[in-house]
Amino acid sequence: MASVSVSPCSPQAGLLLPLLLQLQPRCRLRRLPLLPLGLSVGARRGGGLLLPLPLPAPRASEGTDEQAVVKEEEVEEEEEEEERGGDDGAREAGAARGSGRFAADYISLGIREPVYEVIEVKSNGRVSTKKISRRKLLKSSGLRLRDTRSVDPSLWLMNSMPSLLVREQAILLNLGSLRAIAMHERVLIFNYNSPGGKAFLELLLPRLNPRNINGGPAMPFQLEVVEAALLSRIQRLERRLMHVEPRVAALLEVLPTRLTGDVLEQLRLSKQSLVELGSRAGDLKQMLIDLLEDPHEIRRICIMGRNCTLDRSSDDMECSVPLEKHIAEEEEEIEMLLENYLQRCESCHGQAERLLDSAREMEDSIAVNLSSRRLEVSRVELLLQVGTFCVAVGALIAGIFGMNLKSYLETNAWAFWATTGGIAVGAVAGFFLMYSYLKARKIL
């Protein structure tokens, strides 16, 4: 009788094959040779009872079955390896998801990640044009996503107010058409083809040239950037003021004697320019005042790029190297710098307001002059209406006599002249009576 070899983990050697097949997930069977039909396996000890063995379905070839078993063993080994390395793989996958979370959000929403084309100016004066994505920009500058709203060119309608935001590793500048991020050793300029960006580059690059330093001590790079930005902005405001001021002065000399459509249109445009100029100068002035009233922000500008920490509650500063004296000198220099540009901005704002007040006074004078002319026209119209009324009364009398009815006056030759003279005298007398009444009532 043929015998069957089973695994050691089998509970009983005399179990039947159907029971072994049911226990196969827990107990791995060894390879069994095929038995011919009609043979029985495993007699029960002591009883000698033989049971028929259900035979498996015939297979195509022995080699194919062995390959299938090998593949099953390889799959099981791979599953065990995956279980052992599951924790490490989870950590790596989590790190990958964390690093790419910002870009994955855009991909999941179907939005392309914004890419900015900027000019990079380094502290040595080297200029280069580059394209940088928002994720790389935040990573390199240490900023948050909400910080970039003030310098994002696509949000120029929402962030038109000037601002100077100080962060731990960068300063964000928003001064009109100038949008820039100043860091310890470089500055990124957005919209570099705008008038503000061109004026800023024209002032910044000569400052970074070693030949223009003349051997003297240079300010830190971020202070050079801030000063160049403020100077370029105030110079643009002053140039606009110098362009508008002569035009307004010429209009004030001509008016109100020369009231023509062209002159009034020029006055309107000049007033509009002064309103815009005064608004921009006032916003910049308020920004400088807020910055001067916050010494914490000034100190953060001084410690940028240095190994220092600042406690906002107590305003205490801790540095790895003693720099208190040097930082105090820089704070004083920054305050003097801001006060200087504040005075220039106040001067520009005050001159614009004075010119605007003069233009408004001229408009009031023109309005009074036009009102006086309209009053004269109304007076003439009233006199004409009174005269027309008196003449209409005479026409009424003439109409009465014009009827084809006999009044026995037509037979007399003097009746025509008497009627005509009476109508004329009555019209003149009625006019003077109405004129006297209107003068007495102070209507004329």
Salt bridges, closest charged atoms under 4 A:
GLU62 OE2 - ARG31 NH2 3.91
ASP65 OD2 - ARG31 NH2 1.91
ASP65 OD1 - ARG59 NH1 2.53
GLU76 OE1 - ARG28 NH2 2.94
ASP88 OD1 - ARG91 NH1 2.69
GLU113 OE2 - ARG135 NE 3.98
GLU120 OE1 - LYS130 NZ 3.69
GLU120 OE2 - ARG186 NH1 2.99
ASP147 OD1 - ARG167 NE 3.24
ASP152 OD2 - ARG134 NH2 3.12
GLU185 OE2 - HIS184 NE2 3.29
GLU224 OE1 - ARG207 NH1 3.23
GLU227 OE1 - ARG207 NH1 3.23
GLU238 OE1 - ARG344 NH2 2.97
GLU265 OE2 - ARG268 NH2 2.63
GLU276 OE1 - ARG240 NH2 3.76
GLU276 OE2 - ARG280 NH2 2.64
GLU297 OE2 - ARG300 NH1 3.68
GLU297 OE2 - ARG312 NH1 3.95
ASP315 OD1 - HIS296 ND1 3.63
GLU330 OE2 - ARG306 NH2 2.74
GLU330 OE2 - HIS326 NE2 3.08
GLU331 OE2 - ARG299 NE 2.49
GLU353 OE2 - HIS349 NE2 3.58
GLU363 OE1 - LYS271 NZ 2.75
